[in-house]
């Protein structure tokens, strides 16, 4: 065995494991969004990392596998390298363990009377397809049952599965541009929460609302009201009657009607439930400070 053989075989297994694990992670993330549990309804994971990994690593695996088969054609004895057989048997063991564990989990949920949701069954199917495909391919390869035509069929099938998973992921969670707009809107909501917290602090200390956001600036803490990441302009603050005020911003997307929805309620300042749903375009959040919940701080007597 030459150093080339060692790194070639080791590279194949490493890229295979990374590709399989990333593909399952992507599948689980998309299934969680497409078929959410009640508790996770508003959780939208990012698929950028698994998609980026698959786009780079999986083609590397296919190229290494092609080079290996080409080498086996020229030197058939390379198939019997001890190091390679160890890696193949380890792969068969891991994939078989995954298959057995997957079937045990499904059977346990059924016998235990738990709800076999469509999302759960799809996750089990994803493990079955990925682990089963790996086991079948390397079992056939170990037995010498793979002809060049079957090798191409396996490679084509795997490529279709990976590409289909990526396309489904973008169709469910959104394109990179859509995800970017969602993150920007989330950042705007976070900025408004910060400003609201400072307004409440101002009220608690002075017993009145600020006339403008510049009144919230503090040279000691260094606080300055954050700006809209799209326009780099200050958010709109409108002072109302009594203890009421409005915070307004321009949003890229509407929340509350699809998988990108923000929660109906965030736990905002002081851990209290606050509604931050918004429409597309300019949207204002009406706020009224309750003096009983946020009583002004009485000045100390010295």
Phi, psi and omega in degrees: 000128179268164174305326178299317179298316182301307184289330177294311180292319179295320179296321179299312183293317181297313180294329176295312182297317180296316180297315181295314180296318180292322179298318178293321178298318178296315180299315180296319180297316181293319179296321179300326180277317182290326181227073187284151167284162181300318183290334184253019189300327185260008180274118180241100182286159175272136178254009184299314183294309179298323179293315179298320180295315181295320182297328181267310190286318185296316174299326177298318178299316180296321179294316179296320178295321178295317178297322179295313180296324177295321178293321179295326178295320180283321182227085183303333182297340181296338179297334186263014177299133183299318181299318180295318181295323176301313181296320180294316180294323176297319179295317177298319180296313182295316180294322177294319178297321178295319178297313181296315179298322179296313180294321178298318181297315179297314180296320179298314180299322180291312182292330181279358178077016180279158184287116177274086182289162179297322178298317179296316181294324178292323176295317178297321178295322179298316178296319180298317182291313184291307181294320180294320178296318179296315181298314182297316183297310185285335174292315177297320181295321180293324180279352182076026182266003183264114173273166176305324179294315180294324176301315180295323179295317178298315181297318179295317179299315179297319180296320179295318180297313182295312180297319179297322179295319179295315179297317179297320179301314180291327180290329181273311186267336177114160179290166176306323179295318179298316179296324178295317180296322178298316180295322179295317178297321177298321178296322178295318177298318178298319178298316181295326176296318178299315180297317179299318178300320179292324178296318179294320176300317180299314178299316182297324183278326188244352178072017179208160179273151178292150177284330178207170181291339178294336178293343181275350182295138183227116182288338181281308179280342180081016183285133169225140182302127179297158182250158178299122182294340179280315187251347185060027177252158180291143177295155183277128177238124182240119180278127181258200180276144177063239183256020184258154177202167178233144172239126186236151178206161175264120183252149182278331184223160175272140177257159172099001183223012177202189186291350179268004187301142169283158175301149175304326183222132171263154168270102187263224186300134179064017177072015181268150184286130183225141180272123180233027175290147183213160174264179177278143182089205182289129179219135180247140177256118179276130180228140174227124182279127176271116181299336179285326178278327181233071182289140175299145180284128179285135179296143179287146175264124181254000000 
